[in-house]
Amino acid sequence: MEPVAPISFFASSGNRAPGWQQQVRVDYVVNRVMQTHRGQPPQQIAQAIHDQLRAVGVVPNKRQIAQYASAISALPVLPPNNA
């Protein structure tokens, strides 16, 4: 399994760019969908990303979702984890 990008809600820097919390939520959702929907049709992936972004309070960007969905669709399906 490919490693998931690390996400930290805590940082030592008190000077952050506007919107950093939203980007953390987007990264979290995209990583989660990447693990569960890879290799599926882009429309299905885009809908999953859209729904999960709404659930965490992010207004989805259709163009960005389409790019993520296209990239995730091109990934090979992960083998089942029987551990």
Sequence and secondary structure as in RCSB ss.txt:
>XXXX:A:sequence
MEPVAPISFFASSGNRAPGWQQQVRVDYVVNRVMQTHRGQPPQQIAQAIHDQLRAVGVVPNKRQIAQYASAISAL
PVLPPNNA
>XXXX:A:secstr
        S  S S   TTHHHHHHHHHHHHHHHHHHTTS HHHHHHHHHHHHHHTT    HHHHHHHHHHHHTS
        
